[in-house]
Amino acid sequence: MSDDLSLDLAPGAFSRFQGLLLTERTVQESLGQLTAAAQEVLHPVLGISITLLGSGTPATVGSTNRLAEEADAAQYELSEGPCLHSALAAEPVLVQDTRRESRWQAWGARAAGHNIRSSLSVPLVHGGRSLGAVNAYAADPDRFGDGTRRLLSVIAAPAATLAAHLQPADSPNRSSADLRAALHSRDSVNIARGILMERMGVSEDSAMGLLLQLARRNEGTMYETARAVVEETVPEADAGGHAV
């Protein structure tokens, strides 16, 4: 399918993004409205979702439908997949065809079983840190390209602002500082990922999965887990040993 979308499409939908920052009362409500606007702009897609990393356990905080939520949930369960990689590496991730996907084969097979053939994830970056990712799922292979990526990046900007700054009405004591404290440092995560790749002899994506599993096991954030891996390795190197 041709990817000829431009930023001139659906100006009314984009104007709604700014309104969301002022009118919605909770992060979840706002992000839910944002995914609906995104699906309108990116039509036709199967669903849109927003993943937040939170305190070491990723969660879907806004989506257009159950299918998008299930596509996300499969990644959380398997500790692998495009939305997790996008959020952790702070970079866009394109899956052209889930049936041919070699990076995350288990997730690709499960997604294909739900008739999801392609996906695109773009990180939610705020204050130099990645909070999560906005994800688009489609029924056709090769559905997404540069045009869609640019549009999803535009959508990701207000989503990141919402996630970082809106204070949920059902948790009045939770401030934007609390939200930011739950985020990981991209640099620390990337360094820790490299350490695990060398130490364990695994791929980049497998190392990301290991970091996520460690964060869950230790009930810590991705940043805390990555920092612990780095700090554990530095003394070994300083002592003259080879960090393995």
LINKA-V752302 format. One line per field, one symbol per residue. ss: DSSP state (A for helix, B for strand, O for the rest). burial: + if it has 24 or more other C-alpha atoms within 12 Angstrom, else -. A space follows every 50 residues. Layout:
ss=???
burial=???
This chain:
ss=OOOOOOOOOOAAAAAAAAAAAAAOOOAAAAAAAAAAAAAAAAOOOOBBBB BBOOOOOOBBBBBOOAAAAAAAAAAAAAOOOAAAAAAAAOOOBBBOOAAA OOOOAAAAAAAAAOOOOBBBBBBBBBOOBBBBBBBBBBOOOOOOOAAAAA AAAAAAAAAAAAAAAOOOOOOOOOOAAAAAAOOOOAAAAAAAAAAAAAAA OOOAAAAAAAAAAAAAAAOOOAAAAAAAAAAAAAAAAAOOOOOO
burial=------------++-+++-++----++++++++++++++++++-++++++ +++++++++++++++-++++++++++-++++++++++++++++++++++- +-++++++++++-+++++++++++++--+++++++++++++++++--+++ ++++++++++++++++++-------+--++++++++-++++++++++--- ---+++++++++++++---+++++++++++--+-----------
